[in-house]
């Protein structure tokens, strides 16, 4: 474990403004010479096990996304949601410790005309949605963070559910459902875990969510017992 570091704003701006000049570094080189001389090593008060990032795999499938999210969750276990919105942390990680994975995952077989735009999308996290959904390393941390809220005792099980389809990730990670109504989100995950038909059909899940939103409006679900929430969620699926 070592102190988690981030880059200074001047360095973050310099990198973002000069992507085209550094294309060879992104494709096959490194930024270690720049890191040795600039403001790349500003320490935070928390520690991280960044050696784990070498275990990330560049496969694009569902299983790789689950495994990679677990790895990043372990590596950055002390990171908080407020700190996790800081672009300069993720700039450091995608250009130094996580460069090999970020390159392999996001820059393979990219047309030259799209390369700079792809780098700006996956190596920088200057917006909230970019941090949560696009940055090579940050999106994995947010996957794990939401999964840990949904099933604290078994985030791997939650990851397998919410990452199995893009629309499931959208409902749990990309929308405010979890943070705003966590007991309900946990109830939905429990229903998905036991309801194969609901997991299998994107159309059925979409209708289920619409029904749940309509029937849940105005109800103080946050005060309900777990069994009451589960009964309500199952009823919404039957009514969908």
Helices and strands as residue ranges (DSSP letters): E 2-6, H 9-17, G 20-22, H 23-28, H 32-35, E 42-48, G 50-55, H 62-75, G 83-85, H 87-95, H 99-106, H 112-122, H 128-129, I 130-134, H 138-150, H 155-162, H 166-172, H 177-180, H 182-194, H 196-200, H 202-216, G 221-223, H 226-239
